[in-house]
Structure formats: C-alpha cells, structure tokens
Amino acid sequence: MNWKLFIAVALFAIVPVAVSAQTDGADTKAPKPTIADARKVVQMISGDKTKLKAYCDIGELQEQMENAEQKNDTKALDALGAKADSLAEQIGPEYAKLVDGLEEVDPNSAEGQQFTAVFDTLHKQCK
C-alpha cells in the first residue's frame, strides 16, 4: 500500500475523532510521534486479531475512497469515512493519536521512511 495514500486514508478515518477531541477545549495539534510510539502501536495491533482486522479493513477502504473522490461523490465519501472512523475506534485511542501526529511527519524524509518500515510489518499481515 502506498504510504502517502495510507496516511491520507488513516487521517480521513481519524478526522472525526480528532475534531470531537478538539471540541473538548484542546485546540492544539497532536504531538509528532516517535518511531518508538509507532512500534508500540504496531505491536498492540499485531497482538490483537480484532484490531489487526480493523486496521486491514481501513486499508481496504482505500480504493473505494479513491473512486468516490474521483467521482466527487461526497455521499459515498461520508459513508466510507464513517466506516473508517468506526474501524479506527476499534483499534483504539493510541492509534488515533499516532495517526493524528503523523501529519507532522514528511513521508519522503528519512524519518518518514522509518515509519513506513515500522508499518510494513502490519501491511504484510493484511491479506
């Protein structure tokens, strides 16, 4: 899965969660995650079949979301976004925090490549 596209999908899934968190008075960006944070979340997801399935399902929504976006089908995007949001909630708040913070990471940088390598272990488990 293309890393940039995965981040876009993941961020799309997390936006409603992040927005609701911000309405609680927190008007700051999520902190930039560390590689250790990513490893911890990846281990958490890998160790739980339900969370792994939810993570993989978010990845599978990618193509559907791309198609809906190309067609400017906001109704479909909203429905897919709600489904992705529900899946992200199943994974847990650690995942939401990590994905929200990934907005601060340039996927083309050396650091971005490290994050890609960490998440590749999850991608390989999705079949």
C-alpha positions, 0 to 999 in steps of 0.5 A: 500500500502506498504510504502517502495514500495510507496516511491520507486514508488513516487521517480521513478515518481519524478526522472525526475523532480528532475534531470531537477531541478538539471540541473538548477545549484542546485546540492544539495539534497532536504531538509528532510521534516517535518511531518508538510510539509507532512500534508500540502501536504496531505491536498492540495491533499485531497482538490483537486479531480484532484490531489487526482486522480493523486496521486491514479493513481501513486499508481496504477502504482505500480504493473505494475512497479513491473512486468516490473522490474521483467521482466527487461523490461526497455521499459515498465519501461520508459513508466510507469515512464513517466506516473508517472512523468506526474501524479506527475506534476499534483499534483504539485511542493510541492509534488515533493519536499516532495517526493524528501526529503523523501529519507532522511527519514528511513521508519522503524524509528519512524519518518518514521512511522509518515509519513506513518500515515500522508499518510494513510489518502490519501491511504484510499481515493484511491479506 
